């Protein structure tokens, strides 16, 4: 593909990482020299699908990864190598459980209705020592360390390298800060269309981990690596835009400046929230963050139930202004592509069925929680989320059963392995019982 080759030559790139993200969110790649790019761009780079989390067997044929030149991203820390996202085929046909393709189908579905999803993510992460057992900065000990300038500047070499990299790539980074937990950070870049945001989100995780390793650190997006500290969220900002390039969520005459369209989309998020959690909070550990007891800082910053509010961070969906919604459910383990696909699938169902989100609640849902029955309950663990996902036929129909079946099977096996574990706590309290 001459476009990809031209991009590589113009950028001084000698090798390309043909990359895909498996169903567990793990980046898989082959390093391809420029001389072989033309053939592999046409035919794809071959992978044994069973070797990655794609729910295939050794008897299945090779998965072929076809690169999308739009995702071409030179590595800021390795200038002769570029990353490129691929989409997967199997036996010459598009692979249904390819996460990027799942998102593409939702983008097409939105386009058929005359809309484009534009989104931004707040991808929080911890900087740990190489073992992963402790926060790397031993001086970072405040009970409320959020925005701590000294702790931020002690990580200036890494943070500035990340900001420089995003500047170089044209992402429009605009701030970096120390977050609510000791050792926790967040860097923000400008929102974009859903596919671009997903590609950037996937690459961002690679970039953070790679540059952290160069500093002798370990970066983790794990939802809740420390019980006493605030977990890693991935708050997602959402708006639909029409074909004329106007924000279709905005209506100055609407409640809080939002159009009926935005409230139908919001209703879809609320309606599908239990099943949505299976994708936005996809790991066993995710449910340590949701509805967790107060942390050392005094707050978890995570939703405790299915509700929405105005400019209030204690509910699942926040309306920060008259332009967008903020979904506060996703966590650091959320799959970059499946997160966007799930948001679109749920929201579009709300639009198509003209769902009503019900009343807004502007209480402090931490200090003055809504009474039982006033709002829906989020899953308490991955098993409950999987059951909700299995039962949500409209969401599954939107996402495609080929993907949903494969994803559910993988996560159920993971849940089963967790439940089979014998913990130290069980032995401590039960050995002499």
Order of alpha helices (4+ residues) and beta strands (2+ residues): alpha-beta-beta-alpha-beta-beta-beta-beta-beta-alpha-beta-beta-alpha-alpha-beta-beta-beta-alpha-beta-beta-alpha-alpha-alpha-beta-beta-beta-alpha-alpha-alpha-alpha-alpha
